[in-house]
C-alpha cells in the first residue's frame, strides 16, 4: 500500500491515536523529504523551514533546563526518535533513552538511530504510566513534549516521573492544556473519536504537590506556537512533486491539521511548559 492509499484509508475510516501518528509520519516525510519531529513548530523567524520551526521548540525547552552534557536523559513519549537524536547531537548528554507506546514510532526511531550511527541512544516500547523497566532514582533529566495529553492515567505518569528521577533531577513537561473545566476532550475526525486527556494548569499543580515534585518555572507559549503554525503556507511549495493527486492529498491533510491546531490553541487549549525537579532527600 503506497503513502497516498494509506492516507486515503485513514481518512475514510477515522483516526485512532496510533493511526494519527502513522499518518503524520507519512505526511511530514512527504513535506520535508525526511522523518521530522512530531511536535508543533515555534515561531522565531518568518523564513524558518518547518524543521527549523520544530527545532526552535526543542531548543527553547532545553534552554529552560540546566546543561544536559554528561547527563542521563529520558524522553517519555519520544515519537519517531528524531527529537532525541537531535538533542543527543546538539546537547551531548551521556545517554538518552526514548520510550513510546507506539511500536511503529519505535521502529522508525531505531532506523533513524542506525542511520545516525550513535551508541549512546536507545529506543524502546513503553508505557509512560508504568515505566517498570526504568530503575528508581536513575535519571538526571526527563523530557515529555506533547505526549501527556494522550495518557488516561496522568497521575500515575507524574508519580513515575518522581520515582525514576534522581534526587535533584530535572523534568520538563510541555503539554496541551484545556482552558475549559472538562478534563477530557474528544475530537471527532471522520466519525471516529480521538480521546484526549486534557488537564488544566491547576490540576497539574495539584498532582505535582501530591507527588512531591517542585516547580521552578512555567510558561504559556500558545501565542508563539500559533504563530509557528500560521506560516505553514510557506512550507507547502517545498513538497517533493510526484503526482498531482498525491500532492493534493498531502496538501489537504496538512492544511487541515495546521488550521485545526491554530483554532484549538486560540479557543480551547493552551500550550504550557512546566519545569521542575525532584527535591533532595530530607534525611
Residue frames relative to the residue before (quaternion, step in Angstrom):
aa qw qx qy qz dx dy dz
X 1.0000 0.0000 0.0000 0.0000 0.00 0.00 0.00
X 0.3193 -0.7667 0.5200 0.1997 3.61 -0.67 1.04
X 0.7391 -0.4433 0.2763 0.4253 3.56 -1.32 0.23
X 0.6578 0.5162 -0.3156 0.4486 3.58 0.93 -0.87
X 0.6498 0.5109 -0.3182 0.4643 3.59 0.97 -0.82
X 0.6344 0.5303 -0.3321 0.4540 3.58 1.02 -0.75
X 0.6561 0.4994 -0.3074 0.4750 3.57 0.93 -0.90
X 0.6564 0.5137 -0.3101 0.4573 3.58 0.95 -0.89
X 0.6433 0.5219 -0.3199 0.4597 3.57 0.97 -0.83
X 0.6667 0.4946 -0.2989 0.4706 3.57 0.91 -0.90
X 0.6523 0.5252 -0.3140 0.4473 3.55 0.96 -0.87
X 0.6968 0.4862 -0.2783 0.4479 3.56 1.05 -0.70
X 0.7658 0.3732 -0.1923 0.4871 3.57 1.12 -0.57
X 0.5293 -0.6051 0.4254 0.4157 3.56 1.22 -0.33
X 0.4394 -0.7113 0.5011 0.2235 3.55 -1.30 0.25
X 0.1975 -0.6533 0.7067 0.1863 3.47 -1.23 0.66
X 0.6952 -0.4462 0.3208 0.4633 3.59 -1.22 0.11
X 0.6626 0.5111 -0.3071 0.4532 3.57 0.95 -0.90
X 0.6717 0.4897 -0.2964 0.4702 3.57 0.95 -0.84
X 0.5948 0.5639 -0.3684 0.4387 3.57 1.06 -0.67
X 0.7152 0.4371 -0.2699 0.4739 3.58 0.83 -0.93
X 0.5624 0.5586 -0.3917 0.4672 3.58 1.15 -0.45
X 0.6861 0.4743 -0.2814 0.4745 3.57 0.91 -0.93
X 0.6389 0.5224 -0.3341 0.4552 3.60 1.03 -0.73
X 0.6189 0.5316 -0.3461 0.4632 3.59 1.01 -0.75
X 0.6581 0.5065 -0.3020 0.4681 3.57 0.98 -0.86
X 0.7067 0.4799 -0.2747 0.4414 3.56 0.79 -1.04
X 0.6940 0.4740 -0.2888 0.4585 3.59 0.90 -0.87
X 0.6182 0.5147 -0.3529 0.4780 3.58 1.08 -0.60
X 0.6268 0.5332 -0.3286 0.4635 3.55 1.08 -0.75
X 0.6801 0.4974 -0.2861 0.4564 3.58 0.95 -0.86
X 0.8227 0.2873 -0.0976 0.4807 3.57 0.88 -0.98
X 0.4270 -0.7342 0.4304 0.3054 3.58 1.34 -0.01
X 0.7465 0.1988 -0.1841 0.6077 3.57 1.23 0.50
X 0.5800 -0.5415 0.4489 0.4110 3.56 -1.24 0.28
X 0.1331 -0.7889 0.5979 0.0507 3.55 -0.99 0.88
X 0.6575 -0.4297 0.4055 0.4675 3.54 -1.31 0.01
X 0.4225 -0.7309 0.4869 0.2241 3.57 -1.18 0.55
X 0.5884 0.6038 -0.3763 0.3842 3.60 1.21 -0.09
X 0.7131 -0.4712 0.3307 0.4001 3.54 -1.38 0.19
X 0.4732 -0.6421 0.5115 0.3196 3.59 -1.24 0.37
X 0.2310 -0.7401 0.6138 0.1491 3.57 -1.27 0.49
X 0.4083 -0.7430 0.4795 0.2267 3.56 -0.75 1.06
X 0.0357 0.7534 -0.6563 0.0197 3.54 -1.05 0.92
X 0.8092 -0.0080 0.0675 0.5836 3.55 0.88 -1.00
X 0.5777 -0.6236 0.4126 0.3272 3.58 -1.00 0.87
X 0.7129 0.4664 -0.2551 0.4574 3.58 1.06 -0.71
X 0.4093 0.7264 -0.4712 0.2878 3.61 1.24 -0.01
X 0.4095 -0.6523 0.5755 0.2749 3.54 -1.11 0.71
X 0.6763 -0.4621 0.3582 0.4481 3.57 -1.28 0.17
X 0.6510 0.5149 -0.3194 0.4572 3.58 0.93 -0.88
X 0.6548 0.5037 -0.3136 0.4682 3.60 0.94 -0.82
X 0.6512 0.5190 -0.3158 0.4548 3.58 1.00 -0.83
X 0.6355 0.4985 -0.3280 0.4899 3.59 1.09 -0.67
X 0.6444 0.5141 -0.3177 0.4684 3.57 0.99 -0.82
X 0.5642 0.5934 -0.3800 0.4302 3.58 1.13 -0.60
X 0.6694 0.4979 -0.2994 0.4629 3.56 0.94 -0.92
X 0.6504 0.5093 -0.3140 0.4680 3.57 0.92 -0.90
X 0.6747 0.5015 -0.2985 0.4518 3.58 0.85 -0.97
X 0.6473 0.5137 -0.3324 0.4545 3.57 0.98 -0.79
X 0.6417 0.5202 -0.3253 0.4602 3.58 0.94 -0.85
X 0.6805 0.4870 -0.2996 0.4583 3.59 0.85 -0.93
X 0.6181 0.5655 -0.3454 0.4230 3.60 1.08 -0.68
X 0.6427 0.5336 -0.3165 0.4495 3.59 1.22 -0.42
X 0.6654 0.4774 -0.2802 0.5008 3.57 1.34 -0.15
X 0.5757 -0.5138 0.4797 0.4178 3.53 -1.31 0.15
X 0.6905 -0.4957 0.3057 0.4291 3.63 -1.13 0.49
X 0.4061 -0.7352 0.5016 0.2072 3.56 -1.01 0.89
X 0.4559 0.7143 -0.4478 0.2853 3.59 1.20 -0.34
X 0.8490 0.0852 -0.1306 0.5048 3.54 -0.96 1.10
X 0.5395 0.5955 -0.4147 0.4270 3.60 1.18 0.55
X 0.4109 -0.6495 0.5735 0.2833 3.54 -1.28 0.48
X 0.0915 -0.8239 0.5589 -0.0189 3.57 -0.48 1.27
X 0.1090 -0.7628 0.6343 0.0624 3.55 -1.09 0.79
X 0.1249 -0.7611 0.6315 0.0798 3.56 -0.85 0.99
X 0.1677 -0.7831 0.5957 0.0611 3.56 -0.54 1.22
X 0.7714 0.1540 -0.1769 0.5916 3.56 -0.56 1.19
X 0.1401 0.8580 -0.4800 0.1173 3.55 0.89 1.02
X 0.3654 -0.7406 0.4972 0.2660 3.60 1.22 -0.17
X 0.8159 -0.2535 0.1957 0.4814 3.56 -0.96 -0.90
X 0.6106 -0.6296 0.3247 0.3541 3.59 1.22 0.34
X 0.4782 0.6984 -0.4372 0.3041 3.59 1.21 -0.25
X 0.6535 0.5100 -0.3238 0.4561 3.59 0.96 -0.80
X 0.6464 0.5221 -0.3281 0.4494 3.61 0.90 -0.86
X 0.6666 0.4929 -0.2997 0.4721 3.58 0.97 -0.84
X 0.6189 0.5292 -0.3348 0.4742 3.58 1.08 -0.70
X 0.6575 0.5024 -0.3032 0.4727 3.59 0.91 -0.93
X 0.6452 0.5300 -0.3236 0.4451 3.58 0.94 -0.86
X 0.6835 0.4933 -0.2794 0.4597 3.57 0.96 -0.89
X 0.7631 0.4149 -0.2040 0.4516 3.58 0.88 -0.98
X 0.8145 0.3042 -0.1187 0.4796 3.58 0.94 -0.89
X 0.3458 -0.8219 0.4206 0.1671 3.60 1.33 0.12
X 0.1243 0.7736 -0.6084 0.1261 3.62 0.58 1.04
X 0.6105 -0.5351 0.4206 0.4051 3.57 -1.23 0.34
X 0.7669 -0.1191 0.0829 0.6252 3.55 1.07 -0.81
X 0.0748 -0.7712 0.6271 0.0796 3.54 -1.26 0.38
X 0.1278 -0.7768 0.6156 0.0355 3.53 -0.90 1.03
X 0.1464 -0.7854 0.5975 0.0687 3.54 -0.94 0.93
X 0.0752 -0.7929 0.6047 0.0046 3.56 -0.88 1.00
X 0.0912 0.7782 -0.6154 0.0858 3.54 -0.97 0.91
X 0.4969 -0.6755 0.4650 0.2837 3.57 -1.08 0.75
X 0.6561 0.5274 -0.2935 0.4531 3.57 1.20 -0.58
X 0.3836 -0.7566 0.4840 0.2147 3.59 -0.46 1.21
X 0.6257 0.5437 -0.3435 0.4415 3.59 1.03 -0.75
X 0.6233 0.5308 -0.3346 0.4667 3.59 1.04 -0.72
X 0.6748 0.4935 -0.2980 0.4607 3.58 0.91 -0.89
X 0.5994 0.5454 -0.3624 0.4605 3.60 1.08 -0.61
X 0.6516 0.4874 -0.3098 0.4918 3.58 0.97 -0.85
X 0.6420 0.5439 -0.3248 0.4319 3.59 0.93 -0.90
X 0.6874 0.4692 -0.2912 0.4717 3.59 0.89 -0.86
X 0.5983 0.5337 -0.3558 0.4802 3.59 1.14 -0.57
X 0.6734 0.4870 -0.2945 0.4718 3.59 0.91 -0.92
X 0.6158 0.5400 -0.3392 0.4628 3.59 1.07 -0.70
X 0.6405 0.5226 -0.3190 0.4635 3.57 0.96 -0.86
X 0.6563 0.5056 -0.3048 0.4698 3.57 0.98 -0.85
X 0.6908 0.4842 -0.2731 0.4623 3.59 1.05 -0.80
X 0.2602 -0.8099 0.4890 0.1928 3.59 1.28 -0.37
X 0.4055 0.6815 -0.5018 0.3455 3.55 0.72 1.12
X 0.3134 -0.7789 0.5237 0.1442 3.55 -1.12 0.72
X 0.6912 0.4902 -0.2844 0.4485 3.60 1.18 -0.34
X 0.6220 0.4871 -0.3421 0.5088 3.59 1.29 0.34
X 0.0498 0.7866 -0.6151 0.0193 3.56 -1.00 0.79
X 0.1950 -0.7710 0.6006 0.0830 3.51 -1.21 0.69
X 0.0776 0.7974 -0.5948 0.0650 3.55 -1.05 0.76
X 0.5295 -0.5998 0.4966 0.3366 3.51 -1.26 0.53
X 0.2249 0.7773 -0.5632 0.1674 3.56 -0.90 0.90
X 0.4261 -0.6971 0.5317 0.2230 3.53 -1.30 0.51
X 0.4567 -0.7158 0.4635 0.2533 3.58 -0.64 1.13
X 0.6795 0.5007 -0.2819 0.4562 3.58 1.16 -0.56
X 0.7759 0.1348 -0.0843 0.6104 3.57 1.33 -0.17
X 0.0252 0.8380 -0.5389 0.0825 3.55 0.21 1.33
X 0.0327 0.8614 -0.5053 0.0400 3.56 0.86 1.01
X 0.6313 0.5474 -0.3415 0.4303 3.60 1.16 -0.46
X 0.6576 0.4693 -0.3031 0.5054 3.60 1.29 -0.18
X 0.4053 -0.7316 0.4870 0.2517 3.64 -0.62 1.07
X 0.5786 -0.5759 0.4524 0.3590 3.55 -1.21 0.52
X 0.8554 0.1385 -0.1067 0.4875 3.57 -1.22 0.62
X 0.4997 0.6974 -0.3838 0.3414 3.60 1.04 0.75
X 0.7208 0.4447 -0.2283 0.4801 3.61 1.21 -0.40
X 0.3888 -0.7292 0.5201 0.2159 3.56 -0.98 0.91
X 0.8099 0.0474 0.0361 0.5835 3.57 0.95 -0.94
X 0.1201 -0.7673 0.6271 0.0595 3.57 -0.98 0.93
X 0.1095 -0.7660 0.6321 0.0424 3.53 -1.00 0.97
X 0.0624 0.7695 -0.6330 0.0574 3.56 -1.02 0.85
X 0.0687 0.8351 -0.5318 0.1228 3.55 -0.05 1.34
X 0.8540 -0.1069 0.0094 0.5090 3.55 -0.60 1.25
X 0.5339 0.6062 -0.4247 0.4088 3.54 0.80 1.01
X 0.6429 0.6016 -0.3314 0.3390 3.58 0.94 -0.92
X 0.6098 0.5697 -0.3772 0.4016 3.62 1.07 -0.50
X 0.5972 0.5411 -0.3692 0.4629 3.59 1.29 0.00
X 0.6255 0.5981 -0.3342 0.3732 3.61 1.18 -0.43
X 0.3492 -0.7502 0.5184 0.2154 3.62 -0.64 1.04
X 0.7582 0.2616 -0.1641 0.5743 3.61 1.13 -0.62
X 0.0631 -0.8477 0.5267 0.0052 3.54 0.49 1.23
X 0.5644 0.5937 -0.3924 0.4183 3.60 1.11 -0.51
X 0.6561 0.5001 -0.3096 0.4729 3.58 0.97 -0.84
X 0.6052 0.5536 -0.3450 0.4563 3.57 1.08 -0.72
X 0.6776 0.4805 -0.2993 0.4694 3.60 0.83 -0.95
X 0.6404 0.5207 -0.3224 0.4635 3.59 1.02 -0.76
X 0.6378 0.5160 -0.3189 0.4746 3.58 1.08 -0.72
X 0.5831 0.5593 -0.3678 0.4603 3.58 1.08 -0.67
X 0.6681 0.4894 -0.2978 0.4749 3.58 0.90 -0.91
X 0.6694 0.5305 -0.3139 0.4147 3.60 0.85 -0.93
X 0.7861 0.3839 -0.1977 0.4423 3.58 0.73 -1.02
X 0.5592 0.5880 -0.4038 0.4226 3.61 1.20 -0.28
X 0.4650 -0.6144 0.5541 0.3152 3.53 -1.17 0.62
X 0.5788 -0.5353 0.4496 0.4199 3.63 -1.11 0.41
X 0.7734 0.2522 -0.2323 0.5332 3.55 -0.73 1.10
X 0.4991 0.6706 -0.4158 0.3582 3.58 1.28 -0.16
X 0.4036 -0.7335 0.5099 0.1976 3.55 -1.18 0.70
X 0.0439 -0.7676 0.6335 0.0872 3.54 -1.30 0.33
X 0.1035 -0.7530 0.6455 0.0750 3.52 -1.30 0.52
X 0.0463 -0.7716 0.6344 -0.0063 3.54 -0.85 1.07
X 0.0522 -0.7571 0.6512 0.0083 3.56 -0.80 1.08
X 0.0841 0.8316 -0.5333 0.1303 3.56 -0.35 1.22
X 0.4533 -0.6235 0.5589 0.3057 3.51 -1.35 0.39
X 0.1276 -0.8162 0.5625 0.0343 3.57 -0.54 1.17
X 0.4599 -0.6501 0.5291 0.2930 3.52 -1.25 0.50
X 0.2774 -0.7360 0.5899 0.1829 3.56 -1.08 0.72
X 0.6137 0.5008 -0.3462 0.5027 3.55 1.33 0.22
X 0.6641 -0.5346 0.3550 0.3836 3.55 -1.29 0.16
X 0.5975 0.5786 -0.3726 0.4115 3.58 1.10 -0.59
X 0.3833 -0.7412 0.5089 0.2114 3.55 -0.96 0.89
X 0.7656 0.2586 -0.1673 0.5648 3.58 1.14 -0.41
X 0.1405 -0.7809 0.6044 0.0716 3.51 -1.14 0.70
X 0.1723 -0.7681 0.6071 0.1085 3.54 -1.11 0.64
X 0.1337 -0.7765 0.6138 0.0489 3.51 -0.71 1.14
X 0.1954 -0.7931 0.5674 0.1047 3.58 -0.56 1.12
X 0.0017 0.7922 -0.6077 0.0566 3.53 -0.61 1.19
X 0.8382 -0.1147 0.0222 0.5327 3.55 -0.60 1.21
X 0.7800 -0.4167 0.1869 0.4278 3.54 0.84 1.01
X 0.7212 0.3813 -0.2572 0.5180 3.60 1.17 -0.22
X 0.3852 -0.7528 0.4789 0.2356 3.60 -0.77 0.96
X 0.1839 -0.7032 0.6725 0.1393 3.51 -1.19 0.76
X 0.2289 -0.7987 0.5433 0.1206 3.58 -0.50 1.16
X 0.0799 -0.7794 0.6214 0.0073 3.53 -0.81 1.10
X 0.2579 -0.7786 0.5590 0.1216 3.55 -0.88 0.96
X 0.0101 -0.8423 0.5371 -0.0441 3.53 0.30 1.29
X 0.1558 -0.7281 0.6572 0.1165 3.52 -1.13 0.77
X 0.3651 -0.6614 0.5771 0.3102 3.53 -1.29 0.13
X 0.7361 -0.4391 0.2809 0.4318 3.56 -1.29 0.19
X 0.6581 0.5245 -0.3176 0.4370 3.59 0.92 -0.86
X 0.6355 0.5334 -0.3304 0.4499 3.57 1.02 -0.81
X 0.6298 0.5190 -0.3303 0.4743 3.57 1.00 -0.77
X 0.6763 0.5048 -0.3058 0.4407 3.58 0.82 -0.96
X 0.6070 0.5471 -0.3430 0.4633 3.58 1.10 -0.69
X 0.6975 0.4761 -0.2726 0.4609 3.56 0.92 -0.94
X 0.6094 0.5348 -0.3571 0.4637 3.60 1.04 -0.68
X 0.6498 0.5176 -0.3088 0.4632 3.57 0.97 -0.88
X 0.6671 0.5073 -0.2929 0.4602 3.56 0.92 -0.94
X 0.7340 0.4202 -0.2211 0.4856 3.59 1.01 -0.84
X 0.4307 -0.7329 0.4295 0.3047 3.59 1.33 0.13
X 0.4198 0.6414 -0.5105 0.3896 3.54 0.88 1.05
X 0.3001 -0.7637 0.5494 0.1574 3.57 -0.94 0.89
X 0.2331 -0.7510 0.6031 0.1339 3.58 -1.05 0.84
X 0.0880 -0.8142 0.5722 0.0452 3.58 -0.80 0.99
X 0.7933 0.0789 -0.0896 0.5970 3.59 1.27 0.03
X 0.1075 0.7620 -0.6380 0.0279 3.55 -1.15 0.65
X 0.0141 -0.8107 0.5833 -0.0494 3.55 -1.13 0.66
X 0.3047 -0.7006 0.6183 0.1842 3.51 -1.18 0.75
X 0.0322 -0.8179 0.5743 -0.0107 3.61 -0.51 1.17
X 0.2008 0.8278 -0.5034 0.1449 3.58 1.20 0.51
X 0.6608 0.5297 -0.3233 0.4222 3.58 0.87 -0.91
X 0.6810 0.4823 -0.2938 0.4663 3.59 0.92 -0.88
X 0.6501 0.5045 -0.3178 0.4710 3.58 1.07 -0.71
X 0.6225 0.5212 -0.3414 0.4736 3.60 0.98 -0.77
X 0.6622 0.4947 -0.3063 0.4722 3.56 0.94 -0.86
X 0.5955 0.5645 -0.3537 0.4490 3.56 1.13 -0.63
X 0.6802 0.4646 -0.2820 0.4919 3.56 0.99 -0.85
X 0.6202 0.6093 -0.3481 0.3506 3.60 1.02 -0.72
X 0.6928 0.4458 -0.2932 0.4851 3.62 1.17 -0.36
X 0.2700 0.8105 -0.4895 0.1752 3.59 1.23 0.38
X 0.6026 0.5790 -0.3708 0.4051 3.60 1.07 -0.62
X 0.5810 0.5804 -0.3763 0.4288 3.60 1.16 -0.44
X 0.6965 0.4968 -0.2688 0.4425 3.56 1.14 -0.63
X 0.5707 0.6519 -0.3763 0.3283 3.59 1.10 -0.62
X 0.6523 0.5213 -0.3544 0.4209 3.67 0.86 -0.71
X 0.6334 0.5582 -0.3323 0.4205 3.60 1.21 -0.37
X 0.4124 0.7008 -0.4829 0.3251 3.59 1.27 0.02
X 0.4487 -0.6910 0.5007 0.2656 3.55 -0.83 1.02
X 0.3731 -0.7666 0.4832 0.1991 3.56 -0.66 1.10
X 0.0034 0.7657 -0.6431 0.0081 3.53 -0.98 0.94
X 0.7821 -0.1475 0.1279 0.5917 3.55 0.43 -1.19
X 0.6416 -0.5453 0.3774 0.3854 3.55 -1.17 0.58
X 0.7084 0.4724 -0.2782 0.4445 3.58 0.76 -1.03
X 0.6384 0.5143 -0.3349 0.4645 3.59 1.02 -0.73
X 0.6402 0.5220 -0.3242 0.4611 3.58 0.97 -0.82
X 0.6525 0.5141 -0.3085 0.4635 3.58 0.95 -0.89
X 0.6565 0.5250 -0.3162 0.4399 3.59 0.91 -0.93
X 0.7026 0.4584 -0.2762 0.4690 3.56 0.86 -0.92
X 0.6174 0.5378 -0.3475 0.4569 3.59 1.03 -0.68
X 0.6551 0.5095 -0.3100 0.4638 3.59 0.92 -0.93
X 0.6551 0.5151 -0.3102 0.4575 3.57 0.89 -0.97
X 0.6961 0.4886 -0.2763 0.4477 3.56 0.86 -0.98
X 0.6546 0.5150 -0.3134 0.4561 3.59 0.94 -0.88
X 0.6409 0.5192 -0.3246 0.4629 3.59 0.94 -0.88
X 0.6651 0.5112 -0.3055 0.4506 3.58 0.88 -0.94
X 0.6729 0.5001 -0.2997 0.4554 3.59 0.88 -0.93
X 0.7012 0.4753 -0.2808 0.4512 3.58 0.83 -0.96
X 0.6113 0.5333 -0.3496 0.4686 3.59 1.08 -0.65
X 0.6578 0.5115 -0.3160 0.4536 3.58 0.92 -0.88
X 0.6348 0.5200 -0.3251 0.4701 3.59 0.99 -0.82
X 0.6610 0.5214 -0.3063 0.4443 3.58 0.91 -0.96
X 0.7152 0.4599 -0.2784 0.4467 3.59 0.72 -1.02
X 0.6684 0.4887 -0.3145 0.4644 3.61 0.99 -0.73
X 0.6576 0.4874 -0.3129 0.4817 3.58 1.20 -0.34
X 0.8136 0.3293 -0.1214 0.4635 3.58 0.97 -0.87
X 0.8474 0.1973 -0.0545 0.4899 3.60 0.91 -0.80
X 0.7916 0.2846 -0.1100 0.5294 3.56 1.15 -0.54
X 0.1397 -0.7475 0.6323 0.1481 3.52 -1.36 0.10
X 0.3656 -0.7031 0.5691 0.2193 3.54 -1.17 0.69
X 0.0007 0.8505 -0.5178 0.0920 3.53 -0.30 1.31
X 0.1945 -0.7692 0.6018 0.0912 3.55 -1.09 0.82
X 0.0904 -0.7542 0.6490 0.0414 3.55 -1.02 0.96
X 0.0461 -0.7726 0.6330 0.0147 3.57 -0.94 0.93
X 0.1735 0.8051 -0.5487 0.1438 3.56 -0.78 0.98
X 0.3061 -0.7439 0.5687 0.1716 3.53 -1.30 -0.23
X 0.4519 -0.6308 0.5520 0.3053 3.51 -1.36 0.28
X 0.4319 -0.7280 0.4589 0.2702 3.62 -0.57 1.08
X 0.5621 -0.5691 0.4794 0.3611 3.53 -1.25 0.48
X 0.6222 -0.5492 0.3981 0.3909 3.56 -1.16 0.56
X 0.4861 -0.6834 0.4719 0.2720 3.54 -1.05 0.82
X 0.6149 0.5904 -0.3493 0.3891 3.57 1.15 -0.56
